[in-house]
Amino acid sequence: MGKALKYFFGISAAIIAVGIAIFLIFTYWEKILAYTTAGARVASNILGQFSGGDSNSDPSDYYDI
């Protein structure tokens, strides 16, 4: 009986944790996207500094560091 209760509580805790994660993702989806795109912009700016500027204007300059 003790093992059955442990399994029951473990499974129910996992289901609750997944439900909470889904709720938080749906609730804060816009903030998650905003932080992700901000991080991508920062990474793009850093890579632009290393590559020497705008790589779209001169493709021959793309790999020059």
URLINVEN-V215686 format. One record per pair of residues at least 24 apart in sequence whose C-alpha atoms are under 10 Angstrom apart, sorted by the first residue. I is the first residue (numbers start at 1). J is the second residue. D is the distance in Angstrom with one decimal. If there is no record, write none. Layout:
i = (I & I)
j = (J & J)
d = (D & D)
//
This chain:
none
//
